[in-house]
Amino acid sequence: MRGRRLLVLGAGPAQLGLLSAARELGCYVVAADRDPGAPGFRFADRRAIVSAEDEPALGQLAEAESVDGVIAPGIDWPVAIAARIARRLGLPHPITPETAVLATSKLQQRERFRDADVPQVEWVTCRGEDEVRAAAGRLGYPFVIKAPDRQGQRGLGLVLEPGDLAAAAAEAFHASRTSSAIVEQYAPGREVTVNAFSHRGRFVPLTITDRDVADPPAFGVALAHVWPSSLDPTEIGAAVEAARSAAAALGVTDGPTYTQILATRGGPRVVELAARLGGGHDADLCRVALGVDLNGLALAAAFGEDIDDALLVPQSRAGGACVRFLVARPGPLEHVRGADEAAAVDGVEIVHVYRKTGYIFTPLRRGSDRAGAVLAVGDSRDEALVRAAEAAALVRFEIADAEALV
């Protein structure tokens, strides 16, 4: 892999692990992101200030840089862009453009899941507020509304009562690229993530993590990923089988998948599958928890390299692991203190601070509003949780007094 030229779509927090791994493996890394201050640029040999969604510019960049592979870790929409660029340039890629389109469209996913009998919640496609109201009458309150082609909680809302409907619908339609929205039944249950890797059609589940999420208005934003899941083994097995059936329905035979599952009283329900690495440092958690280098596997798949099955066999390394996200109060960032002290806590593997001085934090609404993350391991799940919480408490984001700045 050393010396291979790689184009990475995105250089934000969701790409940090992959970019760091590519640098360590000796790849020549071209990173593209519209944010000049993207934290992942520090791992790049070539920085391109280009949106990860600007397909024409990215295609020209890939050709000009004579890259050997293209990858879009941690974010959905560019997954299809990477697959199409790879096909146009005759580069290897783990998934086809057709599969990538299914993986980046919540609507097309749900249609394919329905045809393949993949367990999911009841849902309706809507193209206006009146249709949303009709769907609410059918599905009942509360319900979930989402833009079918966005991620990171853009256009996502939990509607608790009729008075909340108009605003949530307007937000979903505004975020949607197709002026449509998905309204789905709200199914109470535990949220888990199945991180897996497929190789030559064999689906290999790796870490199954509990997903601790924020309350509305930050509905759906993860505050922590915790391994191992506290579900009982039967429920974990059912979640894995649901993720396996989802990958098969979309035609994923190679590469990483990140599948969100609701563990309900009626069994698992697939929320969505992403044909990529998870954006919440999931691959790093997999490495410290199981000894499986998921970042390295994703890079090998992007370059079309042969993968030894032995690399997919977990090696027990920790009793528990936890990614805990950091949240700052709104306002301009003046200083970050305590990161070094947090990194010195027993069991802490990684401390990420996403933003630099001057960045203006907004209230937590989406995943992109998070300020950083801590990854900790322990002899047990509970010990990992305690260590992550201790480290997180040491990181202090000092916010300027907004009135003093006026």
LOFI-199557 format. One record per residue (C-alpha): y, x, z. Coordinates in steps of 0.001 Angstrom, whole numbers, padded with zeros to 6 digits, always signed. Each point is the difference from the previous one (the first is absolute). Layout:
! residues N
YXZ...
***
This chain:
! residues 406
+000000+000000+000000+002278+002999+000518+002620+000247-002725-000589-003533-001311+003224-001853-000781+000408-003366+001726+002588-002770-000341+000364-002034+003203+001800-003332-000287+002039-000250+003172+001085+002551+002599+000660-002301+002928-001800-000423+003337-003003-001631-001699-000602+003107-002130+000378+002697+002662-003693+000575+000656-001006+000227-003652+002915+002279-000876-000772+002312+002911-003683+000128-000972+000850+000761-003638+002204+002888+001095-002725+001376+002295-002545-000174-002832+002257+002058-002241+001038-002690-002490+003289+000255-001864+001636-003200+001238+002554-002006-001945+001298-002791+002249+002076-002922-001288+002136-002180+002243+003384-001656-000428+001089+001096+003503+001375+003565-000024-000704+000168+003723-003641-001095-000234-001918+001874+002736-002934+000878-002284+002148+002140-002284-000476+002926+002362-003584+000308-001283+000953-000124-003694+000358+002907-002421+002057-002204-002300+002183-002866+001213+000817-002782-002416+002607-002560+001074-001703-002824-001877-001116-003380+001306-003767-000267+000444+000309-003271-001939+001815+001445-003054-003000+000194-002305+001729+001370-003133+001698+002814+001927-003186+000806+001924-002004+000151-003208+002506+002432-001513-000081+002063+003193-003804+000167+000015-000029+001134-003620+002785+002553+000437-001673+001497+003062-003441+000102-001683-001633-001461+003079-003762-000104+000482+000034-003170+002099+002176-002887+001193-000339-001767+003336+001853-002774+001858-000999+000109+003683+001302-002401+002616+001893-002434-002246-001306-002792-002231+002034-000515-003171-000132+003643-001180-003833-000119+000142-000015-001803-003353+002685+002326-001365-002095+003052+000884-003074-001486-001696+001926-000802-003189+001651+003439-000162-003390+001653+000455-001516-002027-002838+002923+000699-002370-000204+003737+000658-003797+000144-000066-000207+001043+003662-002847-000849+002370+000616-002817+002473-002254-001781+002490+000937-003539-001094+000816-001602-003335+003389-001558-000739-001720-003401-000056-001374+000453+003520+003325+001431+001138+001804-003154-001137-002387-002130+002052+000544+002251+002995+003798-000295-000188+000284-003758-000547-000782-002148+003029-000274-003028-002282-002461+001528-002455-001958+001417+002923-000354-003410+001582-001084-001540-003279-002655+002675-000434-001115-000379+003627-000371-003731-000535-002145+000527-003096-002182+002544+001833-000301-002028+003243+001746+002658+002054+000969-001613+003337+003723-000711+000234+002375-002569+001449+001028-003062-001976+003054+000650-002168+002310-001577-002580+002349+001506-002597+003520-001453+000041+003012+000260-002312+002727-001645+001998+000906-001355+003414-001336-003480-000817-003404+001461-000806+000087+001991+003238+000665-003225+001935-002886-001683-001772-002263+002928+000843+001106-000140+003629-000924-003676+000072-003456+000910-001246-000651+003130+002081+001979-000932+003115+002201+002033+002322+000197+002838+000712-000578+001589-003380+000625+003363-001640+002155+000461-003099+000152+003225-001982+001193+001505-003253-003124+000657-002100+001087+003429-001241+001675+001699+002954-001171+001988+003016+001408+001237+003272+000846-003551+001155+002570-000567-002768+000048-003721-000634-002524-000670+002772+000570-002641+002648-001758-002134+002581+001348-003578-000128-000487-001642+003369+001709-003339-000655+001722-001944-002813+003441+001272+000993-001063+003571-000815-001318-000805-003478+003113+000236-002188+001060+003458+001179-003521+001449-000196-000533-001445-003481+003322+001365-001229-000886+003474+001280-003441-000050-001643+001328-001199-003366+002836+002520+000094-002441+002866+000625-002514-001135-002611+000001+001672-003403-001343-003220-001552+002068-002645+001851-003194-001294+001575-001428+000064+003510-003355-000376+001688-000256-002472+002839-003094+000479+002093-001607-001563+003004+000759+001790+003245-003296+001103+001504+000212+001264+003583-002163+003046+000486-000187+003706+000624+001352+002243-002746-002147+002966-001008+000184+002531-002801-003019+001359-001840+000773+003447-001396-002680+000955-002499-000774+002246-002946-002056-000985-003022-001977+002566-001957-001889-000864-003176-000153-003641+001027-001069+000655+003597+002376-001456+002580+000185+002235+003091+001797-001505+003019+001700+002588+002194+002458-001094+002708+000224-003642+001013+003176-000262+002072+001676-002711+002014+003465-000775-001286+002542-000735+002750+002887-001879-001616+003527-000971+000994+001118-003522+000781+002303-001947-002348+002499+000649-001489-001900+003254-000682-003104-002002-000893-002728+002218-001435+001570+003355+000911-002595+002300+001563+000925+001594+003315-003309+001830+000416-003360+000695-001644-002759+000509+002558-003514+001384-000517-002673-000998+000658+000560-003713-000374-000641-002031+003133-001798-002698-002004-003686-000352+000731-002393+001756-002413-000961-003229-001744+003643-000797-000771+000639+003562-001166-002999-000207-002310+001243-003290-001422+003467+001481-000589-001516+002963-001839-002062-002298-002221+003100-002073-000794+001865+003189-000989-002967+001129-002083-000097-003322-001861+003768+000160-000575-000239+003477-001552-002852-001138-002243+001921-003101-001082+002943+002139-001145-002173+002567-001736+000705+002931+002313-002842+002486-000425+001758+003225+000938+002783+001115+002290+001501-001177+003290+000516-003601+001043+001994-001486+002852-001050-003575+000795+001694-002238+002548-002333-002518+001614+000573-002901+002374-002877-000412+002429+000085-003762+000607-002340-002353+001844-001361-001031-003367-000713+003584-001048+001985+002685-001786+002724-000893-002476+001333+002589-002447+003794+000161+000076+000323+002587-002790-001506+003165-001395+001982+003047-001108-001691+002532-002300+001706+002936+001695+000327+001848+003263+001523-001988+002846+003694+000571+000600-000185+000241+003795-001525+003498+000289-003446-001583-000316-001462+003020-001791+001203+002312+002768-001585-002294+002570-003249+000109-001967+000055+003798+000003+000494+000361+003762-002333-002871+000880-002926+000645-002327+000556+003407-001541+000192-001536-003491+002860+001350-002108+001094-003216-001688+003125+001655-001412-002116+002715-001587-002403-002573-001427+002890-001958-001530+001338+003187-001590-003412+000879-001416-000252-003498-001492+003476+000324-001531-001033+003236-001728-003370-001390-001101-001874+002611+002005-003633-000443+001003-000334-001142+003606-002883+001110+002170-001472-002977+001867-000166+002171+003121+003807-000128+000199-000242-003750+000661-002304+000377+003009+001917-000453+003284-000164+002812+002516+000755-001304+003485+003173+001731+001170+001721-002387+002412-000839-002933+002215+003182-001793-000947+003123+000397-002110+003310-001816-000267+003015+000024-002301+002947-001424+001908+003208-000652-001926+003439+000780+001405+002855-002488-000140+003688+000788+000529+002718-002418+000951+002420-000916-002812+002889+002280-000816+000855+003474-001345-002374+002753+001133+001756+002818+001877-002890+002021+001426-003754-000054+000430-001207+001550+003226-003400+000510+001546-002112+000491-003137-001177+003434+001122-000890-001328+003449-001912-002864-001618-001959+002429-002176-001023+001923+003148-001702-003013+001606-003768+000468+000274-001787-001484-002990+003085-000459-002165-000739+001173-003528+003140-001015-001898+003563-001061+000793+001989-001271-002966+003735-000717+000075+000868-001735-003259+003802+000108+000003+002760+002564+000322+003341-000085+001771+002343-002522-001610-002699-002450-001038+000930-003554+000932-002857-001932+001579-000130-003757-000473-001910-002497+002176-003770+000174-000412-000983-002355-002804-002159+002091-002338-002243+003021+000152+002772+002117-001500+002156-000708+003078-002304+002039+002246+001393+003305+001248-003095+002176+000275-003568+000190+001235-002278+001756+002464-003709+000676-000587-002117+000680+003086-003705+000382+000719-002030-000323+003172-003509-000143+001388+000293-003790-000224+002086-002639-001720+001885-000668+003240+000785+003682+000553+001360+000292-003540+002212-003042+000601+001360+001452+003257+000735+003374-001591+001719-001568-002996+002139-002182+002274+000936+002999+002166+001042+002036-003023+001911-002893-001569+001996-000498+003198+001175+003616-000159+001594-000351-003453+003558-001246+000420+002172-001177-002887+003618+000292+001080+002086-002565-001844+003770+000264-000394+002212-002717+001416+000881-001992-003111+003356-001103+001448+000979+003616+000674-000563+000823-003660+002424-002626-001288
***
